[in-house]
Amino acid sequence: MDSVLELLKSIPWWAWILIFLVFVAVRDIFQRRHTISHNFPIVGHIRYMLESIGPEMRQYFVANNREELPFNRIERGWIYASAKKENNYEGFGTDRDIYAHQHIFINNAMMPYKLEDNHPNKVDKSFLPCAKVMGLHNKRRKPYRPASIINISAMSFGSLSAKAVESLNKGVKIAGAYHNTGEGGLSPYHSHGGDVVFHFGTGYFGVRAKDGGFSMEKMVALVEKNPFIRAIEVKLSQGAKPGKGGVLPGAKISKEIAEIRGVEIGKDVLSPPNHKAFSNVPEMLEFIEQIAEATGLPVGIKAAIGKLDQWEELADLMVSTGKGPDFIAVDGGEGGTGAAPPSFADHVSLPWVYGFSDLYKVFQKRNLTERIVFIGSGKLGFPAKAAMAFAMGADCINVAREAMMSIGCIQAQICHTNRCPAGIATQSKWLQNGINIPLKSERLAQYFKSFRKEFIEITHAAGYEHPCEFKMTDVEMNVDDHNLTKELNNAYAYEKDIVKFNGMQELKDCAYLGGKA
């Protein structure tokens, strides 16, 4: 035995490397799973290694500032700088191709809107509440006016980490915004003082009956126990994968998540495509009314847009019954934080601008727009894009990936693997340790405040006091050269309805305004 050890010790280090390479080469030749490794032993592994780090190489060294998707380097940089309260300006003019197809231009006024000395924005440059009140027209017992026109979109505890959710909730409290729970149920991490919109889908997590259906009893108990829940959102579909149920990989299902959702540890959670609580539009309308009556809260729906026949049916029922959702969140087919097959993410449902314009016209034709708070969701977390959305009829915007970036997301695009390097989209305790909750919550709040301040400045430049006053003719979009540039009303073939607005002071004094202690 000693002689064998002595022999092994006498072998030089380079020989060990050679032995290892010979072993790998033999293994490569005799395996049949990978053709490249079989045909090119050892060398083939270099190809796989380079392929695995290809996205990172392109992101940091190859792609230019405006080239990446879903968010390019300039967009990410603006969010990071805004969240850190750093200089988010650009020097030497824009490097964007302003003649590119679908580039938008906001028509500024000859003389900007002038703030009087006692104007609310003189005191708080980021004060920008929603101009409409959720639930007011349907006479809900607890109407709600969002105190911020930018809020956090549906992202569940489970898809996001505990520390990420807690950072977001504490951030919206500072910013006076609301936090949508996503369909994973209300967790302790959603309960740190921020306004909450409780969202559920076909899995009914948090309000789930023993048979897997919806429990009104649990819903009422949840709302009564948690008065910071200000509205309820029923998910019909999402932009990432409309018509396909939600998926949470088993690797992300911890004991805590399993208890909150009422599922098994370590097993993939597959929500069905369809709701058990209703199967058609009239039943859905009645379901909305039952929840609103039982809880007193505004109730809305979230969906990605494709075919319009059932939306037409819903609008007709709203006219004939006087009932209906208090708000509609329109999700863009651009996809979001939810993981999805490429065939769905790339091709199913319309992008936000097409989907929203189609849907808005359905309700406008029946004079229903005043009754509904329209929420836009789909890469709208930038002031100029928000101006376009408001000009088209949006009343609020929800952001998901932009909010994640404000607390440290680096767009690694591996949210579905449980290996998020920023600790945001993972249940790994080790990776979460890098999240400093007080710091990240301040950064989310600062991003929202910077966004609102810049959005207000754009609004004033266009001659208005509040973004709800934007008209379709205030925004132009490239079709080709300037002689063919179309204003939004010509591009999308409708005129946005006027939102009743009597000044920011009235919004500030509103009894239904969210964010108030």
C-alpha positions in Angstrom: 0.0 0.0 0.0 2.8 2.4 0.9 4.6 1.7 -2.3 1.4 2.5 -4.3 1.1 5.8 -2.5 4.8 6.6 -3.2 4.3 5.7 -6.8 1.3 8.1 -7.1 3.2 10.9 -5.4 6.0 10.5 -7.9 3.7 11.2 -10.8 4.2 14.8 -11.9 1.2 17.2 -12.0 1.2 17.5 -15.7 0.8 13.8 -16.0 -2.3 13.9 -13.8 -3.8 16.5 -16.2 -2.9 14.2 -19.1 -4.6 11.2 -17.4 -7.7 13.2 -16.8 -7.9 14.4 -20.4 -7.4 10.8 -21.6 -10.3 9.7 -19.3 -12.6 12.5 -20.6 -11.7 11.6 -24.2 -12.5 7.9 -23.8 -15.7 8.9 -22.0 -16.6 11.3 -24.9 -15.9 8.7 -27.6 -18.1 6.0 -26.0 -21.1 8.2 -24.9 -23.9 8.6 -27.4 -25.9 11.6 -26.0 -23.8 14.4 -27.5 -22.7 14.2 -31.2 -20.2 17.1 -30.9 -18.4 15.6 -27.9 -18.3 12.2 -29.6 -16.9 13.5 -32.8 -14.6 16.0 -31.2 -13.5 14.6 -27.8 -12.5 17.2 -25.2 -12.6 20.1 -27.7 -16.4 19.7 -27.9 -16.7 20.7 -24.2 -15.2 24.1 -25.0 -18.1 24.8 -27.5 -20.7 23.9 -24.8 -19.0 26.1 -22.3 -18.9 29.1 -24.7 -22.5 28.5 -25.6 -23.5 28.6 -22.0 -22.0 32.0 -21.4 -22.9 33.4 -24.8 -25.8 35.6 -23.5 -23.6 37.2 -20.9 -20.8 37.8 -23.4 -23.2 39.4 -25.9 -24.9 41.5 -23.2 -21.7 43.0 -21.8 -19.3 43.0 -24.7 -21.0 42.6 -28.1 -24.5 44.2 -28.1 -24.7 48.0 -28.5 -26.6 50.3 -26.1 -29.9 50.1 -28.0 -29.7 46.5 -29.3 -30.7 44.2 -26.5 -34.1 42.8 -25.7 -36.3 42.8 -23.7 -34.6 45.8 -22.1 -31.6 47.4 -23.7 -28.6 48.8 -21.8 -29.8 52.4 -22.0 -33.2 51.5 -20.5 -31.7 49.4 -17.7 -29.2 52.2 -17.0 -31.9 54.8 -16.7 -33.8 52.6 -14.1 -30.6 51.8 -12.2 -29.6 55.5 -12.0 -33.1 56.6 -11.1 -33.3 54.1 -8.3 -30.0 55.1 -6.9 -30.8 58.9 -7.2 -27.9 59.3 -9.6 -27.6 61.4 -12.7 -29.9 59.7 -15.2 -29.4 62.3 -18.0 -27.8 61.7 -21.4 -25.2 64.0 -22.9 -24.5 65.1 -26.5 -28.0 64.2 -27.7 -29.9 61.0 -28.2 -28.2 57.9 -29.7 -31.6 56.4 -30.5 -32.7 56.2 -34.1 -35.5 58.7 -34.0 -36.5 57.9 -37.5 -37.1 54.2 -36.8 -40.5 52.7 -37.3 -42.9 53.2 -34.3 -40.6 55.7 -32.6 -42.9 58.0 -30.6 -42.8 61.8 -30.4 -44.6 63.9 -27.7 -45.9 67.2 -29.0 -44.8 69.9 -26.6 -46.7 73.1 -26.1 -45.4 76.5 -27.1 -45.6 77.5 -23.4 -45.5 74.7 -20.7 -48.1 74.4 -18.0 -47.3 76.9 -15.2 -47.4 75.8 -11.5 -48.9 78.3 -9.1 -47.2 78.8 -5.7 -49.7 76.7 -3.8 -49.8 73.8 -6.3 -49.3 70.3 -4.8 -46.3 69.6 -7.1 -44.5 72.7 -5.7 -44.4 70.8 -2.4 -44.0 67.2 -3.7 -42.5 67.1 -7.2 -43.5 63.4 -7.5 -47.1 63.7 -6.4 -49.1 62.0 -9.1 -52.2 60.0 -8.1 -54.7 58.3 -10.5 -57.3 60.7 -11.8 -60.1 58.0 -11.5 -61.4 56.1 -8.5 -61.8 52.3 -8.5 -65.3 51.2 -7.5 -66.9 54.7 -7.4 -69.3 54.2 -10.3 -70.3 50.7 -9.1 -70.9 52.1 -5.6 -68.5 49.7 -3.8 -68.4 50.3 -0.1 -64.6 50.9 -0.1 -63.7 52.8 -3.3 -60.0 53.3 -3.9 -58.0 55.9 -5.7 -54.4 54.7 -6.3 -52.1 57.4 -4.8 -49.5 56.7 -7.6 -50.0 56.2 -11.4 -47.1 53.7 -11.4 -47.5 50.6 -9.3 -46.1 47.0 -9.0 -47.6 44.5 -11.3 -48.5 40.9 -10.3 -45.4 39.0 -9.2 -46.0 36.3 -6.6 -44.0 35.1 -3.6 -42.7 31.9 -5.0 -41.7 33.3 -8.4 -39.9 36.0 -6.4 -37.9 35.5 -3.2 -39.1 36.6 0.2 -36.5 39.3 0.5 -37.4 40.7 -3.0 -41.2 40.8 -2.1 -40.5 42.4 1.2 -38.2 45.0 -0.4 -41.0 45.8 -3.0 -43.7 46.1 -0.3 -41.6 48.4 1.9 -40.7 50.4 -1.2 -44.3 51.0 -2.3 -45.1 52.2 1.3 -42.4 54.8 0.9 -43.5 55.8 -2.6 -47.3 55.8 -1.8 -48.0 53.1 -4.5 -49.7 49.8 -4.4 -48.3 46.2 -4.6 -50.0 43.5 -6.6 -49.5 40.1 -4.9 -49.5 38.0 -8.0 -51.3 34.7 -7.9 -49.3 33.0 -5.2 -51.4 34.3 -2.3 -50.9 36.9 0.4 -47.6 36.2 2.2 -46.1 37.8 5.3 -43.7 39.6 3.0 -46.6 41.6 1.4 -47.6 42.9 4.8 -45.2 45.7 5.6 -47.5 48.6 5.2 -47.9 49.2 1.5 -51.3 49.2 -0.2 -52.0 45.8 -1.7 -54.1 44.6 -4.6 -54.9 40.9 -4.0 -54.6 39.0 -7.2 -55.6 35.4 -7.8 -55.8 33.1 -10.8 -57.1 29.6 -11.6 -55.2 28.1 -8.7 -57.0 30.3 -6.2 -53.9 30.3 -3.9 -54.7 32.0 -0.6 -58.5 31.7 -1.2 -58.5 28.0 -2.2 -61.2 25.6 -1.1 -60.5 21.9 -0.4 -61.7 20.9 -3.8 -59.3 23.3 -5.5 -62.0 25.9 -6.3 -62.6 29.3 -4.9 -63.6 29.9 -1.3 -65.6 33.1 -0.6 -65.3 32.5 3.1 -61.5 32.6 2.9 -61.6 35.7 0.7 -63.8 37.6 3.2 -61.6 36.5 6.1 -58.5 37.5 4.3 -59.8 41.0 3.5 -61.1 41.5 7.1 -57.8 40.4 8.6 -55.7 42.6 6.2 -57.2 46.0 5.8 -54.3 47.1 3.6 -55.9 45.0 0.8 -57.5 47.8 -1.2 -58.7 46.0 -4.3 -59.0 42.5 -5.8 -57.9 41.4 -9.2 -59.0 38.2 -11.0 -56.5 36.9 -13.5 -58.0 35.7 -16.8 -54.6 35.5 -18.6 -51.2 37.0 -18.6 -49.0 38.3 -21.4 -46.3 35.7 -21.0 -48.6 32.8 -21.7 -52.3 33.6 -22.3 -54.5 30.6 -22.4 -52.0 28.5 -20.5 -52.0 28.0 -16.7 -49.3 29.4 -14.5 -46.2 27.3 -13.7 -44.0 27.4 -10.5 -41.1 24.9 -10.8 -40.8 22.4 -7.9 -37.3 23.6 -7.2 -38.9 26.9 -6.0 -41.5 25.2 -3.7 -40.2 25.6 -0.2 -42.1 24.6 2.9 -43.3 28.1 3.5 -44.5 28.5 -0.1 -46.3 25.2 0.1 -48.1 26.3 3.2 -49.2 29.6 1.8 -50.4 28.1 -1.5 -51.7 24.8 -0.1 -49.5 22.6 -2.4 -46.9 19.9 -2.0 -43.2 20.7 -1.3 -40.9 20.1 -4.3 -43.6 19.4 -6.9 -44.2 21.7 -9.9 -47.4 23.8 -9.4 -49.4 23.8 -12.5 -52.5 26.1 -12.5 -55.2 25.0 -15.0 -56.0 27.3 -18.0 -59.6 27.7 -16.9 -61.4 29.0 -13.8 -63.6 26.6 -11.8 -65.6 29.5 -10.4 -67.1 30.5 -13.8 -67.1 29.2 -17.3 -68.6 32.0 -19.4 -68.9 35.8 -19.4 -72.2 36.1 -17.6 -70.9 33.8 -14.8 -67.7 35.8 -14.6 -69.7 39.1 -14.2 -71.8 37.6 -11.4 -68.6 36.2 -9.8 -67.1 39.8 -9.8 -70.3 41.2 -8.2 -70.4 38.5 -5.5 -66.8 39.3 -4.4 -67.4 43.0 -4.5 -70.6 42.6 -2.4 -68.9 40.3 0.1 -65.8 42.3 0.6 -66.9 45.8 -0.3 -63.7 46.3 -2.4 -63.3 47.2 -6.0 -62.8 44.1 -8.2 -61.1 44.0 -11.5 -59.8 41.6 -14.1 -56.4 41.2 -15.8 -55.9 39.8 -19.3 -53.8 39.7 -22.4 -55.8 40.6 -25.5 -56.5 38.6 -28.6 -60.0 37.8 -29.8 -62.6 40.4 -28.9 -66.0 38.6 -29.1 -66.1 37.8 -25.4 -65.0 41.3 -24.5 -67.9 42.6 -26.7 -70.2 40.3 -24.7 -68.9 41.6 -21.4 -69.4 45.3 -22.5 -72.9 44.6 -23.6 -73.7 43.0 -20.3 -72.2 45.9 -18.5 -74.6 48.2 -20.4 -77.7 46.1 -19.8 -77.0 45.2 -16.1 -75.1 48.3 -14.8 -72.6 45.9 -13.3 -69.0 45.0 -14.2 -65.4 45.2 -13.3 -64.1 48.3 -11.6 -60.8 48.1 -13.4 -59.2 46.2 -16.3 -55.5 45.5 -16.3 -54.4 45.0 -19.9 -51.2 42.9 -20.2 -49.1 43.1 -23.3 -48.1 40.0 -25.3 -44.4 41.1 -24.8 -44.4 38.8 -21.9 -43.2 39.5 -18.4 -41.7 37.8 -15.4 -43.6 34.6 -16.0 -41.6 31.8 -17.7 -43.3 30.5 -20.8 -42.6 28.4 -23.9 -41.2 30.5 -26.7 -44.1 29.7 -28.9 -46.4 31.4 -26.4 -44.1 34.3 -25.4 -43.3 35.1 -29.1 -46.7 34.6 -30.8 -49.8 34.4 -28.6 -51.7 37.6 -27.8 -51.2 41.1 -29.0 -48.5 43.5 -28.0 -49.8 46.2 -25.5 -50.4 49.0 -28.0 -52.4 46.8 -30.3 -54.3 44.9 -27.6 -55.1 48.0 -25.5 -56.3 50.1 -28.5 -58.6 47.2 -29.6 -60.0 46.7 -26.2 -60.5 50.4 -25.4 -62.6 50.9 -28.5 -64.9 48.1 -27.4 -65.8 49.9 -24.2 -65.7 53.4 -25.7 -68.3 52.4 -28.3 -70.7 51.7 -25.4 -69.8 54.8 -23.4 -68.3 52.7 -20.6 -64.8 54.1 -20.3 -65.7 56.5 -17.4 -66.7 53.5 -15.3 -63.4 51.6 -15.7 -59.9 52.4 -14.5 -57.7 51.1 -17.3 -54.3 49.8 -16.2 -51.5 49.2 -18.7 -48.8 46.6 -18.2 -46.1 45.8 -20.8 -42.7 47.6 -20.7 -44.4 50.9 -19.9 -42.1 51.8 -17.0 -40.5 54.8 -18.8 -42.0 58.3 -18.8 -42.3 58.7 -22.6 -43.9 55.3 -23.0 -46.3 56.1 -20.2 -47.2 59.3 -21.9 -48.2 57.3 -25.0 -50.2 54.9 -22.8 -52.1 57.7 -21.1 -52.7 59.4 -24.5 -54.3 56.1 -25.6 -56.6 55.9 -22.5 -54.6 54.3 -19.7 -55.2 55.6 -16.2 -52.4 53.8 -14.4 -49.5 51.6 -15.3 -48.1 48.5 -13.6 -44.5 47.5 -13.8 -42.9 44.2 -13.1 -39.4 43.7 -14.7 -38.7 47.4 -14.2 -39.5 47.1 -10.5 -37.2 44.1 -10.3 -34.4 46.0 -12.0 -34.8 48.9 -9.5 -33.9 46.4 -6.7 -31.0 44.8 -8.5 -32.2 42.5 -11.4 -29.5 42.3 -14.1 -31.7 40.7 -16.8 -29.9 37.4 -16.5 -33.1 35.8 -18.0 -32.9 32.7 -15.9 -35.9 33.4 -13.6 -37.3 30.0 -14.2 -34.2 28.1 -13.0 -34.1 29.1 -9.4 -30.5 30.4 -10.0 -31.2 34.1 -10.2 -27.8 35.7 -9.4 -29.4 38.8 -7.9 -31.4 36.8 -5.4 -34.7 38.2 -6.7 -36.3 35.3 -8.6 -35.0 32.4 -6.5 -35.7 30.6 -3.3 -32.0 30.0 -2.6 -31.3 31.4 0.8 -27.6 31.9 -0.1 -28.5 34.0 -3.2 -31.1 36.0 -1.3 -28.5 37.0 1.3 -27.2 39.6 -1.2 -30.4 41.6 -0.9 -30.2 44.5 1.6 -34.0 45.1 2.2 -33.8 48.7 3.6 -31.5 49.7 0.7 -33.5 48.0 -2.0 -36.9 49.3 -0.7 -35.5 52.9 -0.9 -34.3 52.2 -4.4 -37.7 51.0 -5.6 -39.3 54.0 -4.0 -36.7 56.3 -5.6 -37.3 54.8 -9.0 -41.1 55.4 -8.7 -40.5 59.0 -7.5 -38.0 59.7 -10.3 -40.4 58.2 -12.8 -43.3 60.3 -11.6 -41.3 63.5 -11.4 -40.0 63.1 -15.0 -43.5 62.1 -16.2 -45.0 65.2 -14.6 -42.3 67.3 -16.3 -43.2 65.8 -19.7 -46.9 66.4 -19.0 -46.2 70.1 -18.1 -44.1 70.4 -21.3 -47.1 69.3 -23.3 -49.2 72.0 -21.6 -51.1 69.8 -19.1 -51.4 69.5 -15.4 -52.0 65.7 -15.2 -51.3 62.9 -17.7 -55.0 62.1 -17.8 -55.4 65.2 -20.0 -53.2 63.8 -22.8 -55.0 63.4 -26.1 -54.3 61.0 -28.9 -53.1 64.0 -31.1 -50.4 64.9 -28.5 -48.3 61.9 -29.5 -47.1 61.0 -33.0 -45.6 57.7 -34.2 -43.2 57.1 -37.0 -44.7 55.2 -40.0 -42.0 56.4 -42.4 -40.9 60.0 -42.8 -42.5 63.0 -41.2 -45.0 63.4 -44.0 -46.3 59.9 -43.1 -46.0 60.2 -39.3 -49.3 59.4 -37.8 -50.8 60.8 -34.6 -52.1 58.1 -32.3 -55.8 58.7 -33.2 -55.0 58.0 -36.9 -52.7 55.1 -36.1 -55.2 53.3 -33.9 -58.5 54.7 -35.3 -60.2 56.2 -32.1 -60.2 59.2 -29.9 -59.5 58.8 -26.2 -62.5 59.9 -24.0 -62.0 62.9 -21.7 -61.2 62.0 -18.1 -63.0 64.2 -15.6 -60.3 66.1 -13.9 -60.6 69.3 -11.8 -57.0 69.7 -10.7 -54.4 68.1 -8.6 -55.6 69.7 -5.4 -58.9 67.8 -5.7 -57.0 64.5 -6.1 -54.9 65.4 -3.1 -58.0 66.0 -0.9 -59.8 62.9 -2.2 -61.2 60.7 0.6 -60.5 57.5 -1.4 -56.8 58.3 -2.0 -54.6 55.3 -1.3 -51.3 55.5 0.6 -52.9 57.3 3.6 -52.3 55.9 7.1 
